[in-house]
Amino acid sequence: MSLKDARISLMAPSLLAAIVLLAGCDENATTAPEEQAERVVEAEPPSPEWEVHTWEWVSATVLFPDGSQRVYKGGSVYNFPSAAARNAVFPPDAEALRYIPSLRDYEVAPIHKTVNWNDFQLCAECGLVLSEVVRFGEADGPGLIEGAAPPVSWSEQLGYVVVGRTFLQVFDDEGRFVRRIGREGEGPGEFSGIADAHVVGGRLVVLDRVRRSWSIFNRAGQFVGRRPYGNQTGPFVPVGGDRVAVVARDRSSQAGDSPLHLAHVDSGVPSLHFGAREVWEYDRRDRPFSDIVRGSVVGRPGTVWWGAAGSPRVQEWSIDDELLRVIEGDLPWFPEVTEPVDRTREPPPTLLGSLALEGQNRFWMITRTADPDWRDVELEPGPEGPRIPASKRADYLDTRLDIFDLEEQRHIGRYVWDSPYPRLFNLGGEPAVSIVEYNEDNVPRVVIYRVGWDGAEVRDAAARSPVRRVKRV
C-alpha cells in the first residue's frame, strides 16, 4: 500500500531525532501507530532541519523507548531491535541513507499473521445444523427465566448458570433447577447489576457492572467475599487459574483505551490492560459502535479474540499482550460501519455479537442483521433519536451465525434466526448457542444447541429459522 502523502521530520545538527511514527492516509491501513516518546540517536553528518517523504513500502513505523521499532508493511508486522536493523531489511531512499550509518543484513520474520476476509471462499448454499442439548426454565417461582437474552455459562462443578439482572439461577446438566443465588441490594451476596458470571478456579465469580466489583461464592452458593475491580465492566472469560479477561473498551488513563483487561480474582484489580497497541488506527477510534467491543467465549489457551461491534475486523491476542492474528476486510453481509445510520430511512447495520474459536482454526461469528421486514417496524422517539420498541426487536433484527475454517480460508456455513437474542457460550471447551424460547404454555425456557455442518445445505434463500415467541401478559 502506498502512503506518498505521509511525511516525517528528521532533526539534526549533531543529533538525529528518530521517527515517532510514519502514518498514512490509506483507507485500508491495518494498524494504528501510538504516540511514543521521542528518541535521539547519533547521526552524521550534521545538517539543518529537512523533510523526507515517507518511503512507499511503509504503512507505519512505531518507535519504542528501548530503541526497537515496529514496521507495518504488506499486511504483516515486523519487529526490529534498532533502526539499523529495520533499514537493512527495508532500505530507505538514497537521500535519507546519507544520514544513516552503514548497515548490515538482518533477517526478520513477521510477528503475527494478517489475512483478509476477501480471500475466503464463501458458500451461499452451505448451511449449519442445530442439535438440541437441553432446555430448562420453570413455569414460576425462583426457576422462572427472566429477560429476553440472559447470558449463560457452564461448568462441570455447577452445570448451567443463567445470569439475571441482580441474581443467578443454577440448573444441572439435565435441566433441573438447583438454586437461585443473590438478589438486588447493597449487602454481601447482593447485586446492583450483573455484567457476567463464571466458575473460576472452582468458585463462582460474579462481576457487578454498577459497583465495579467482584462477588465470590462457593459451589453451594454461599457468599465468600467481595473484591474491587474499579474499571469499565463487561463480559469476561476465564483464561486459566484464577485469572479472567474482561472485555470492555476502557478510555481511562490507566487503561489506555484498551479493550481487554487481565484480572486476578483474588486481588480483583486488573494487572494488565491489553489488546490496544496499534489497534485504533487513524479514524477508527471514533467510528460508530467503536465503543462497543465483543470478545471470544472460547479460544486457544491463554488467548482472547476481540473486535469492535461495527466492524468485521477481528484480532487474537495472548494474555501476555502479544498480537497473534488479525482478520481484516469486509464480508458481503457485514460491511464496516463508517458513518452514523439514519434509522428512519436505512436498514439497521450488521453488528458483531460474539466470537469463538473451536479447536485451532474453526472460527465462529455471531452478528445481528436486519430482519427482511424491518421497514414494517414503527420506531419510537428516544433520548438519542429514534429507537426500536422493545416488543418489536425480534421483528426488526435477526441473528446470523457463520463458521469459517481459518487454515483453509473457507466459509463452512451459516444459520439465521428470526430473533436478535441467540448467544454463544463455552460448553465444555466448545462453542454452543443459548436462546430463550417460549413453549405452548407461554413459559420461557433457555434452549442449548450444539452446531454441526456435515452435508448441511441452505435450501431457502432466506435461511431464517423462526423462534417461537409468545408475548407474555
Secondary structure, 3 states (H helix, E strand, C coil): CCCCCCEEEECCCCEEECCCECCCCCCCCCCCCCCCCCCEEECCCCCCCEEEECCCCCCEEEECCCCCEEEEECCEEEEECCHHHHHHHCCCCHHHHCCCCCCCCCCCCEEEEEEEHHHCECCCCEECEEEEEEEECCCCHHHCCCCCCCCEEEECCCEEEEECCCCEEEECCCCCEEEEECEECCCCCEECCEEEEEEECCEEEEEECCCCEEEEECCCCCEEEEEECCCCCCCEEEEECCEEEEEEEECCCCCCCEEEEEEECCCCCEEEEECCCCCCCHHHHHCCCCCCEEEECCCCCCEEEEEECCCCCEEEEECCCCEEEEEECCECCECCCCCCCCCCCCCCCCEEEEEEEECCCEEEEEEEEECCCHHHCCCECCCCCCECCHHHHHHHEEEEEEEEECCCCEEEEEEEECCCCCEEEEECCEEEEEEEEECCCCCEEEEEEEEECCCCECCCCCCEECCCCCCCC
